[in-house]
Amino acid sequence: MAQVLKKCDCRNKTRCGHRWTVRYREPGGRSARQRERSFPTKKEAESFGVKAENDKRQGVYIDPQLGQVSLRKWAEEWLEQHQVNESTRRNYQGFLSNHLIPELGSRTLAGLTVADVKKLQVASGPRADGGDCQRPSEHPAQHDDGGGEGAPHTRQSV
């Protein structure tokens, strides 16, 4: 349970000018890391304490330190952890290298906004052919001419 307190030596704690501190634990019980956050009023401190406890109960608590990671670092770690086909990995890497990292890579996860994502969507632009992010010149033209799925197109003389 979150604890609200004043960390001062004042005799009259209700009238001193020091801030109110909320002490709470991250998810994980007694072995979890303990955190503190200060607020100007007791009401704000209590509200934060209630929210932190509710977030833990609902499983939606987010560690404030994790938000300080750059999008670049997070995206690279995310790609490393996902087992996908090599062609899918190249597509993901291409999107990261050509669009996401140049546009937003230096931003922290906590600093990203909906407006940033919309700006990225506009900058990336919609594909007229409805295809993926690969450039047409990066793979041979392919279609099913009876030679099996994905067989290269071959021209037959008549």
C-alpha positions as CSV (number, residue, x, y, z in Angstrom):
1,M,0.0,0.0,0.0
2,A,1.3,3.5,-0.8
3,Q,2.3,5.6,2.1
4,V,1.8,9.4,2.2
5,L,4.2,11.3,4.5
6,K,6.1,14.5,5.1
7,K,9.9,14.0,5.4
8,C,10.7,17.0,7.6
9,D,11.6,17.7,11.2
10,C,9.0,20.5,11.6
11,R,6.9,20.3,14.7
12,N,3.7,21.4,13.0
13,K,3.7,19.2,9.9
14,T,0.3,20.4,8.7
15,R,1.5,24.0,8.3
16,C,5.1,23.6,7.2
17,G,6.0,24.4,3.6
18,H,7.7,21.1,2.8
19,R,6.3,18.8,0.1
20,W,4.3,15.6,0.6
21,T,6.0,12.3,-0.4
22,V,4.3,9.2,-1.6
23,R,6.3,6.0,-0.9
24,Y,5.2,3.0,-2.9
25,R,6.5,-0.3,-4.3
26,E,6.7,-1.5,-7.9
27,P,4.8,-4.7,-8.7
28,G,6.5,-7.8,-7.1
29,G,5.7,-7.5,-3.4
30,R,8.2,-6.9,-0.7
31,S,11.2,-7.8,-3.0
32,A,10.2,-5.1,-5.5
33,R,12.0,-1.8,-5.7
34,Q,10.6,1.0,-3.5
35,R,10.0,4.4,-5.1
36,E,9.2,7.9,-3.9
37,R,7.6,10.9,-5.5
38,S,6.8,14.3,-4.0
39,F,3.8,16.6,-4.4
40,P,2.9,20.1,-3.2
41,T,-0.3,19.0,-1.5
42,K,-1.4,16.0,0.5
43,K,-4.4,15.5,-1.8
44,E,-2.2,15.2,-4.9
45,A,0.1,12.8,-3.1
46,E,-2.8,10.6,-1.9
47,S,-4.3,10.6,-5.4
48,F,-1.0,9.5,-6.9
49,G,-0.7,6.7,-4.3
50,V,-4.2,5.4,-5.1
51,K,-3.5,5.5,-8.8
52,A,-0.2,3.6,-8.4
53,E,-1.8,0.9,-6.3
54,N,-4.7,0.6,-8.8
55,D,-2.3,0.4,-11.7
56,K,-0.4,-2.4,-10.0
57,R,-3.7,-4.3,-9.3
58,Q,-4.9,-4.0,-12.9
59,G,-1.5,-4.9,-14.3
60,V,-1.0,-1.6,-16.1
61,Y,1.8,-0.1,-14.0
62,I,4.6,1.3,-16.1
63,D,8.1,1.8,-14.6
64,P,8.9,5.5,-15.0
65,Q,12.6,4.7,-15.7
66,L,11.6,2.6,-18.8
67,G,10.2,5.7,-20.5
68,Q,13.7,7.2,-20.6
69,V,14.9,4.7,-23.2
70,S,15.3,6.1,-26.7
71,L,13.0,4.8,-29.4
72,R,16.1,3.8,-31.4
73,K,17.4,1.5,-28.6
74,W,14.0,0.1,-27.9
75,A,13.3,-0.7,-31.6
76,E,16.7,-2.4,-32.0
77,E,16.1,-4.5,-28.9
78,W,12.6,-5.4,-30.1
79,L,13.9,-6.5,-33.5
80,E,16.6,-8.7,-31.8
81,Q,14.1,-10.4,-29.6
82,H,11.6,-11.4,-32.4
83,Q,12.2,-14.6,-34.3
84,V,10.9,-13.9,-37.8
85,N,11.8,-15.0,-41.4
86,E,14.8,-13.3,-42.9
87,S,12.7,-11.4,-45.5
88,T,10.5,-10.1,-42.7
89,R,13.5,-9.1,-40.7
90,R,14.9,-7.1,-43.7
91,N,11.5,-5.4,-44.1
92,Y,11.4,-4.5,-40.4
93,Q,15.0,-3.3,-40.5
94,G,14.3,-1.2,-43.6
95,F,11.3,0.5,-42.0
96,L,13.4,1.2,-38.9
97,S,16.4,2.5,-40.8
98,N,14.6,4.5,-43.4
99,H,11.6,5.9,-41.5
100,L,11.3,5.3,-37.8
101,I,14.8,6.0,-36.5
102,P,15.6,9.1,-38.7
103,E,12.2,10.6,-37.8
104,L,11.8,9.7,-34.1
105,G,14.8,7.6,-33.0
106,S,16.3,10.2,-30.7
107,R,13.0,10.7,-28.8
108,T,12.4,8.8,-25.5
109,L,9.5,6.5,-25.2
110,A,7.9,8.7,-22.6
111,G,8.3,11.7,-24.8
112,L,6.5,10.2,-27.8
113,T,3.1,11.6,-28.6
114,V,0.2,10.7,-30.9
115,A,1.1,13.8,-33.0
116,D,4.7,12.3,-33.5
117,V,3.2,9.1,-34.8
118,K,0.8,10.9,-37.1
119,K,3.7,13.0,-38.5
120,L,5.7,9.8,-39.1
121,Q,2.7,8.3,-41.0
122,V,2.4,11.4,-43.2
123,A,6.2,11.5,-43.8
124,S,6.2,7.8,-44.8
125,G,3.3,8.3,-47.1
126,P,0.8,5.8,-48.2
127,R,1.9,3.2,-50.8
128,A,-0.1,3.6,-54.0
129,D,0.2,-0.2,-54.7
130,G,-0.8,-1.1,-51.2
131,G,2.4,-3.0,-50.7
132,D,4.9,-3.1,-47.9
133,C,7.8,-0.7,-47.3
134,Q,10.2,-2.4,-49.6
135,R,11.1,-0.4,-52.7
136,P,10.1,-2.1,-56.0
137,S,13.7,-2.2,-57.1
138,E,14.8,-4.2,-54.1
139,H,13.1,-7.4,-55.2
140,P,12.5,-9.0,-58.6
141,A,9.1,-8.7,-60.2
142,Q,7.1,-11.8,-59.3
143,H,3.8,-13.3,-60.1
144,D,2.2,-16.7,-60.4
145,D,2.6,-17.9,-64.0
146,G,2.0,-21.5,-63.2
147,G,5.6,-22.0,-62.0
148,G,4.6,-22.0,-58.3
149,E,3.9,-19.2,-55.8
150,G,6.5,-16.4,-56.0
151,A,8.2,-17.8,-59.2
152,P,10.1,-15.1,-61.1
153,H,8.2,-13.8,-64.1
154,T,9.6,-15.2,-67.4
155,R,8.7,-13.9,-70.8
156,Q,7.9,-16.6,-73.4
157,S,8.2,-15.8,-77.1
158,V,5.2,-16.6,-79.2
